[in-house]
Amino acid sequence: MEQSISLNDVLSISEDVVARTVEGEFLIIPIASGVGDMEDELYSLNECGKAIWDKLDGKKSLAQVKADLMLEYEVTPADIENDVLSFAAELFKRNILVRI
């Protein structure tokens, strides 16, 4: 059964991935089996994904991440909420993010 992600969740980056900037591109690299999937071994984040990633410290709820991003970007609250939740849900499903 797939678990859903909500703004109340606190997520952290899995210890089974490393993240690096390589030639100006931010990459997430799974280092353990069962992380990511067989088709995608590397994950590249766009600016929005990187901004969310940088705030996932294992202490802030996704609601706090959303609030922080609203202070930095001129985007509607609904758009930021959708971006945060969809990004977090996808990486959680792939075991790149873990629930605290």
N, C-alpha and C positions, 0 to 999 in steps of 0.2 A: 504494500500500500504506500502510495506516494504521500509524503508529508508536505503540507503547505507552509509557506513562509508568510509572516505578517510583520507589520511595523513594530510589534512588541518584541520580536526576536532580536537576540544579540548573537552576531555571527563573528567568527574569527577565521583566519586563513589556516587551512590544514597544514600540518607539519609534513605532509606527503607531497608538497609542491614547493618549488622555488620560483621566484619572480625576479626578472632582470630586465634592464633596458639594454638592448643590443642594436647598435646602429640607429638609434633614435626610436626604436619600436619597443614597447613594453610587452614582454612575453611572460606567460605562466607555463611552467614546465612540470608535469607530473613526474615524481621520482619513485612512486610505489604503484604496484599493480592494483587495479580496482579504482584508480583515480582517473578522471577523464573518461575517454572511451577509445576504442581501438582505431577509429577513423581520425581522430584529432589528437595528436601527441603534443602539440604546442597550441597555446591560446594567445592571441594578440588582442590587446584592449585598445579601444578607441579612447578619445579624450574623456567622454562621459564615463565609460567603464573604469578608467584609471582614477578619476575623481572619486568615484564610489569606493573602489578598492583601497585607496589611501586612507579612507575613514573607517574601515573595518578593523577595529583594534581589539575586539573581544570585550569591550567595556560599554560601548554605545549601542543603544537599540537602533534598529533601522529607522525609527521615528526621529531619533537624534541625528542620524546621518542625513536624513531628508532635511531637517531643520538647518543643519550646517550648510548643506548645498544650496538651500534657498537664500542664504546670506551671500553666497558667492556668485550665483548665476541668476540671470533674469529669465526665469522660466516659470510657468504656472505651477502651483503646488500639485495639481493633478498629474502634470507631465513628469515632475521630479519623482512623485510617489510611484508612478508606473515604471519609470526607469530603475529606481532603487529596487522595487519588488521583483521585477522581471529579471534583472541582473543577478540579484541574490538567489532567486529561485533556481535559475539555470546553473549557477556555479555550485549551489548546494546539492542539486540533483546529481552533479558530476563529482561530488565529494571533494571539491576544491575549497569550499567553505564548510565549516562545521558549526553547529549550534552550541552555544555556551549555556 
